[in-house]
Amino acid sequence: MPHLKELFAANKDKGLVILGIHTKNGAETVADFVKEQAIPWPIATDADGKTVQAFAVDSYPDYYLVDRAGNLRVADLQNGAVDEAVAALLAEPAPAVAPAAEELDAQKRLDQALASAKASGRSVLVHVHGPG
């Protein structure tokens, strides 16, 4: 977790947004862990396992990167490749037009990004936490 905190601190003003999604295993300890570790980004619990299933999460942590336009670009990224992938996506220009208000719903955006990635054969990135 310290590495992600450093990455976030160094890049949040450049547009980096981190969303943490914790599995249902150990979900009862998530709030305390977030508080103890002073995690500065939102963390949700995948209570029904739909996110883990949709992204075919097979290890923890898993990283999935979504670009500024909401497209899923990297899936199941190795820990050592996170910095380089984030830097590459942050170097890309922001889209000319902001998404419509109805497209700001996080679950809808994730569903759309996953569908787009599946249709194109691309890989994807989202950070999925396991227990503690």
C-alpha positions as CSV (number, residue, x, y, z in Angstrom):
1,M,0.0,0.0,0.0
2,P,2.8,2.5,0.6
3,H,3.8,2.4,-3.0
4,L,0.3,3.3,-4.2
5,K,0.2,6.1,-1.7
6,E,3.4,7.5,-3.1
7,L,2.2,7.0,-6.7
8,F,-1.1,8.8,-5.9
9,A,0.6,11.7,-4.1
10,A,3.0,12.2,-7.0
11,N,0.3,12.1,-9.7
12,K,-3.1,13.2,-8.3
13,D,-2.6,16.7,-9.6
14,K,-1.9,15.2,-13.0
15,G,-5.2,13.4,-13.1
16,L,-4.6,10.1,-11.4
17,V,-7.6,8.7,-9.7
18,I,-7.5,5.5,-7.7
19,L,-10.5,3.5,-6.8
20,G,-10.0,0.6,-4.4
21,I,-12.3,-2.4,-4.6
22,H,-12.1,-4.9,-1.8
23,T,-13.4,-8.4,-2.0
24,K,-16.2,-9.6,0.3
25,N,-13.6,-11.7,2.2
26,G,-12.6,-9.7,5.2
27,A,-14.9,-6.8,4.3
28,E,-15.8,-6.2,7.9
29,T,-12.2,-5.0,8.5
30,V,-12.0,-2.6,5.5
31,A,-13.1,0.6,7.2
32,D,-10.7,0.1,10.0
33,F,-7.8,-0.7,7.6
34,V,-8.6,2.4,5.5
35,K,-8.5,4.6,8.6
36,E,-5.4,3.0,10.1
37,Q,-3.5,3.3,6.8
38,A,-4.9,6.8,6.0
39,I,-5.8,5.7,2.5
40,P,-6.7,8.9,0.6
41,W,-8.8,7.4,-2.2
42,P,-12.3,5.8,-2.0
43,I,-12.5,2.1,-1.2
44,A,-15.6,0.0,-1.9
45,T,-16.5,-3.5,-1.0
46,D,-17.5,-5.9,-3.8
47,A,-20.2,-7.4,-1.5
48,D,-21.8,-9.6,-4.2
49,G,-18.6,-10.5,-6.1
50,K,-19.8,-9.0,-9.4
51,T,-16.7,-6.9,-9.9
52,V,-14.3,-9.8,-9.2
53,Q,-16.3,-11.9,-11.6
54,A,-16.6,-9.2,-14.3
55,F,-12.8,-8.5,-14.3
56,A,-11.9,-12.2,-13.9
57,V,-9.7,-11.3,-10.9
58,D,-7.4,-14.2,-10.1
59,S,-4.9,-12.7,-7.6
60,Y,-4.6,-9.9,-5.1
61,P,-3.9,-7.2,-5.6
62,D,-4.9,-6.9,-9.3
63,Y,-4.6,-3.6,-11.2
64,Y,-6.9,-2.4,-14.0
65,L,-6.2,0.9,-15.7
66,V,-9.0,3.1,-17.2
67,D,-7.9,6.1,-19.3
68,R,-9.2,9.6,-19.2
69,A,-11.9,8.8,-21.7
70,G,-13.2,6.0,-19.5
71,N,-11.8,3.2,-21.6
72,L,-10.4,0.1,-19.9
73,R,-6.8,0.0,-21.2
74,V,-4.8,-2.5,-19.1
75,A,-6.0,-5.6,-17.2
76,D,-4.3,-7.7,-14.5
77,L,-1.2,-5.5,-14.5
78,Q,1.9,-6.8,-12.7
79,N,2.9,-4.8,-9.6
80,G,6.2,-3.8,-11.1
81,A,4.6,-2.3,-14.3
82,V,2.1,0.0,-12.5
83,D,4.2,3.1,-12.5
84,E,5.2,2.9,-16.1
85,A,1.6,2.2,-17.3
86,V,0.2,5.1,-15.1
87,A,2.8,7.5,-16.5
88,A,2.0,6.5,-20.1
89,L,-1.8,7.0,-19.6
90,L,-1.3,10.3,-17.8
91,A,0.9,11.5,-20.7
92,E,-2.0,11.2,-23.0
93,P,-4.2,14.2,-23.6
94,A,-7.5,14.5,-21.8
95,P,-10.6,14.1,-24.0
96,A,-11.9,17.3,-25.6
97,V,-15.4,16.8,-24.2
98,A,-16.2,15.8,-20.7
99,P,-18.5,12.8,-20.3
100,A,-22.3,13.5,-20.0
101,A,-23.6,13.5,-16.5
102,E,-25.3,10.1,-16.9
103,E,-21.9,8.6,-17.8
104,L,-20.4,9.6,-14.4
105,D,-22.0,6.7,-12.6
106,A,-19.0,4.5,-11.6
107,Q,-20.6,1.1,-12.1
108,K,-22.0,2.2,-15.5
109,R,-18.6,3.4,-16.6
110,L,-16.9,0.2,-15.4
111,D,-19.6,-1.9,-17.2
112,Q,-19.1,0.1,-20.4
113,A,-15.3,-0.1,-20.2
114,L,-15.4,-3.8,-19.7
115,A,-17.8,-4.3,-22.6
116,S,-15.5,-2.2,-24.8
117,A,-12.4,-4.1,-23.8
118,K,-14.1,-7.5,-24.4
119,A,-15.3,-6.3,-27.8
120,S,-11.9,-5.1,-28.9
121,G,-9.8,-7.8,-27.4
122,R,-7.8,-5.3,-25.3
123,S,-6.5,-5.9,-21.8
124,V,-7.8,-3.8,-18.8
125,L,-6.7,-2.0,-15.0
126,V,-8.6,-1.6,-11.6
127,H,-7.1,-2.1,-8.2
128,V,-8.8,-5.0,-6.5
129,H,-7.9,-5.7,-2.9
130,G,-8.1,-9.0,-1.1
131,P,-8.3,-9.5,2.6
132,G,-6.6,-6.8,4.7
